[in-house]
Amino acid sequence: MDVRIGIQNSPRELSFESSQTAAEVEQAVAAALAGQAAHLKLTDAKGTVYVVPAAALAYVEIGSEESRRIGFVA
């Protein structure tokens, strides 16, 4: 699944593919925004860990869980 995170006062965004489900990512974001966690911690498909302070979150875009198709599709 594709995840894009916008960070306040930063011209760039974090964009990566995660092996976590949409529900897991949404739950982590909700906990960070509700003040239950001081930061948002997500892991990409390669094992890299991203930690963003909850106060710096501008937006989080959660993509679809469908795998990308390669080649021609009939």
N, CA, C and O of each residue as an XYZ file, in Angstrom:
296
protein
N       0.843     -1.156      0.000
C       0.000      0.000      0.000
C       0.895      1.227      0.000
O       1.941      1.247      0.647
N       0.475      2.244     -0.728
C       1.218      3.490     -0.814
C       0.798      4.434      0.303
O      -0.389      4.591      0.586
N       1.795      5.066      0.937
C       1.548      6.028      2.009
C       2.318      7.301      1.678
O       3.500      7.250      1.337
N       1.642      8.445      1.782
C       2.285      9.741      1.593
C       2.007     10.582      2.819
O       0.861     10.703      3.250
N       3.063     11.167      3.385
C       2.945     11.965      4.605
C       3.456     13.368      4.320
O       4.603     13.547      3.909
N       2.606     14.358      4.537
C       3.005     15.754      4.424
C       3.442     16.261      5.783
O       2.805     15.982      6.798
N       4.545     17.014      5.793
C       5.094     17.534      7.041
C       5.040     19.055      6.990
O       5.431     19.663      5.994
N       4.556     19.663      8.062
C       4.440     21.122      8.126
C       5.808     21.767      7.967
O       6.813     21.250      8.454
N       5.833     22.908      7.276
C       7.055     23.693      7.055
C       8.135     22.916      6.307
O       9.324     23.201      6.457
N       7.731     21.949      5.512
C       8.665     21.181      4.698
C       8.124     21.132      3.271
O       6.965     20.772      3.067
N       8.934     21.485      2.292
C       8.440     21.492      0.909
C       8.269     20.099      0.316
O       7.615     19.952     -0.717
N       8.832     19.090      0.935
C       8.749     17.737      0.409
C       7.869     16.877      1.298
O       7.585     17.223      2.445
N       7.446     15.756      0.749
C       6.630     14.809      1.504
C       7.338     13.465      1.551
O       8.179     13.162      0.705
N       6.991     12.669      2.543
C       7.483     11.300      2.612
C       6.545     10.428      1.797
O       5.326     10.511      1.953
N       7.095      9.602      0.937
C       6.282      8.721      0.110
C       6.962      7.362      0.088
O       8.128      7.245     -0.287
N       6.215      6.328      0.497
C       6.789      4.991      0.524
C       5.688      3.944      0.424
O       4.503      4.246      0.566
N       6.104      2.716      0.178
C       5.177      1.597      0.099
C       5.298      0.794      1.385
O       6.395      0.398      1.779
N       4.170      0.558      2.033
C       4.163     -0.124      3.320
C       3.513     -1.495      3.206
O       2.608     -1.711      2.400
N       3.997     -2.410      4.028
C       3.383     -3.740      4.077
C       2.271     -3.798      5.116
O       1.594     -4.819      5.242
N       2.075     -2.700      5.868
C       0.996     -2.626      6.849
C      -0.334     -2.457      6.120
O      -0.377     -1.944      5.002
N      -1.409     -2.889      6.757
C      -2.727     -2.734      6.156
C      -3.204     -1.295      6.321
O      -2.655     -0.531      7.114
N      -4.227     -0.943      5.564
C      -4.796      0.403      5.652
C      -5.341      0.663      7.051
O      -5.219      1.773      7.569
N      -5.933     -0.342      7.655
C      -6.485     -0.188      9.006
C      -5.385      0.072     10.033
O      -5.572      0.879     10.943
N      -4.251     -0.595      9.898
C      -3.134     -0.395     10.825
C      -2.565      1.012     10.696
O      -2.281      1.665     11.701
N      -2.399      1.481      9.462
C      -1.874      2.826      9.239
C      -2.855      3.860      9.771
O      -2.456      4.817     10.435
N      -4.133      3.669      9.481
C      -5.157      4.608      9.948
C      -5.210      4.658     11.474
O      -5.370      5.731     12.055
N      -5.077      3.513     12.116
C      -5.101      3.454     13.577
C      -3.893      4.192     14.169
O      -4.033      4.904     15.163
N      -2.711      4.028     13.566
C      -1.515      4.715     14.048
C      -1.636      6.224     13.879
O      -1.234      6.983     14.761
N      -2.188      6.660     12.751
C      -2.378      8.096     12.506
C      -3.400      8.671     13.483
O      -3.187      9.747     14.041
N      -4.494      7.969     13.691
C      -5.526      8.438     14.610
C      -4.984      8.560     16.034
O      -5.304      9.520     16.735
N      -4.173      7.608     16.464
C      -3.588      7.662     17.806
C      -2.649      8.852     17.940
O      -2.626      9.510     18.980
N      -1.871      9.135     16.892
C      -0.951     10.275     16.938
C      -1.718     11.592     16.982
O      -1.349     12.500     17.727
N      -2.781     11.702     16.188
C      -3.548     12.944     16.150
C      -4.394     13.154     17.402
O      -4.689     14.293     17.764
N      -4.783     12.074     18.062
C      -5.581     12.180     19.279
C      -4.729     12.485     20.512
O      -5.257     12.708     21.601
N      -3.416     12.491     20.331
C      -2.534     12.788     21.458
C      -2.148     11.571     22.260
O      -1.486     11.701     23.289
N      -2.545     10.383     21.819
C      -2.186      9.159     22.533
C      -0.728      8.780     22.283
O      -0.130      8.050     23.073
N      -0.159      9.274     21.190
C       1.248      9.019     20.870
C       1.883     10.354     20.493
O       1.250     11.196     19.857
N       3.130     10.536     20.888
C       3.822     11.782     20.583
C       4.330     11.823     19.150
O       4.669     12.886     18.630
N       4.380     10.654     18.517
C       4.892     10.582     17.155
C       4.159      9.506     16.360
O       3.506      8.628     16.922
N       4.285      9.598     15.048
C       3.737      8.593     14.137
C       4.899      7.739     13.662
O       5.888      8.257     13.143
N       4.780      6.440     13.838
C       5.852      5.522     13.471
C       5.296      4.492     12.489
O       4.401      3.720     12.831
N       5.831      4.487     11.266
C       5.410      3.549     10.234
C       6.635      2.877      9.626
O       7.731      3.437      9.629
N       6.436      1.675      9.107
C       7.518      0.902      8.503
C       7.186      0.632      7.047
O       6.058      0.270      6.714
N       8.186      0.813      6.173
C       7.933      0.548      4.762
C       8.164     -0.926      4.446
O       8.524     -1.707      5.326
N       7.955     -1.300      3.188
C       8.035     -2.696      2.766
C       9.450     -3.255      2.879
O       9.623     -4.471      2.964
N      10.469     -2.386      2.881
C      11.861     -2.831      2.965
C      12.371     -2.868      4.398
O      13.501     -3.292      4.639
N      11.556     -2.431      5.352
C      11.950     -2.470      6.750
C      12.435     -1.138      7.306
O      12.799     -1.065      8.480
N      12.451     -0.089      6.502
C      12.855      1.229      6.973
C      11.753      1.803      7.862
O      10.572      1.732      7.520
N      12.138      2.365      8.989
C      11.179      2.924      9.943
C      11.158      4.443      9.794
O      12.209      5.084      9.788
N       9.968      5.014      9.674
C       9.776      6.458      9.581
C       9.095      6.931     10.858
O       8.052      6.406     11.249
N       9.694      7.930     11.505
C       9.126      8.496     12.729
C       8.917      9.992     12.495
O       9.865     10.721     12.205
N       7.668     10.442     12.626
C       7.318     11.849     12.403
C       6.622     12.364     13.662
O       5.697     11.719     14.156
N       7.046     13.515     14.191
C       6.346     14.073     15.355
C       4.889     14.362     15.007
O       4.600     14.895     13.936
N       3.987     14.018     15.893
C       2.554     14.198     15.645
C       2.202     15.668     15.426
O       1.295     15.971     14.652
N       2.899     16.577     16.088
C       2.618     18.000     15.955
C       3.004     18.527     14.568
O       2.522     19.584     14.162
N       3.863     17.810     13.837
C       4.339     18.276     12.531
C       3.553     17.680     11.363
O       3.843     17.993     10.208
N       2.562     16.828     11.643
C       1.796     16.205     10.561
C       0.899     17.225      9.874
O       0.122     17.924     10.525
N       1.014     17.302      8.552
C       0.117     18.153      7.773
C      -1.007     17.297      7.205
O      -2.176     17.673      7.295
N      -0.666     16.153      6.623
C      -1.654     15.212      6.100
C      -1.026     13.841      5.943
O       0.195     13.712      5.862
N      -1.860     12.827      5.899
C      -1.424     11.453      5.619
C      -2.382     10.893      4.581
O      -3.592     10.844      4.801
N      -1.838     10.475      3.459
C      -2.639      9.901      2.381
C      -2.360      8.404      2.329
O      -1.216      7.977      2.170
N      -3.417      7.622      2.465
C      -3.294      6.165      2.464
C      -3.838      5.665      1.130
O      -5.013      5.861      0.818
N      -2.979      5.017      0.345
C      -3.376      4.523     -0.972
C      -4.079      3.181     -0.881
O      -4.355      2.668      0.203
N      -4.355      2.640     -2.036
C      -5.068      1.365     -2.096
C      -4.125      0.204     -1.788
O      -2.904      0.326     -1.882
N      -4.727     -0.920     -1.418
C      -3.946     -2.107     -1.097
C      -3.745     -3.012     -2.306
O      -3.113     -4.062     -2.196
N      -4.284     -2.609     -3.469
C      -4.136     -3.433     -4.654
C      -2.690     -3.430     -5.116
O      -2.003     -2.411     -5.041
N      -2.238     -4.577     -5.593
C      -0.896     -4.629     -6.142
C      -0.932     -4.049     -7.537
O      -1.939     -4.151     -8.238
N       0.156     -3.448     -7.932
C       0.224     -2.831     -9.253
C       0.388     -3.906    -10.301
O       1.138     -4.865    -10.117
N      -0.317     -3.738    -11.399
C      -0.223     -4.683    -12.489
C       0.851     -4.224    -13.466
O       0.980     -3.037    -13.764
N       1.607     -5.178    -13.949
C       2.671     -4.884    -14.885
C       2.329     -5.516    -16.220
O       1.892     -6.665    -16.268
N       2.519     -4.793    -17.286
C       2.258     -5.345    -18.607
C       0.882     -4.973    -19.096
O       0.226     -4.087    -18.548
N       0.453     -5.661    -20.133
C      -0.845     -5.386    -20.736
C      -1.920     -6.217    -20.059
O      -1.732     -7.406    -19.803
N      -3.035     -5.588    -19.773
C      -4.150     -6.264    -19.116
C      -5.320     -6.304    -20.093
O      -5.690     -5.290    -20.684
N      -5.887     -7.485    -20.249
C      -7.011     -7.628    -21.177
C      -8.312     -7.245    -20.541
O      -9.358     -7.308    -21.187
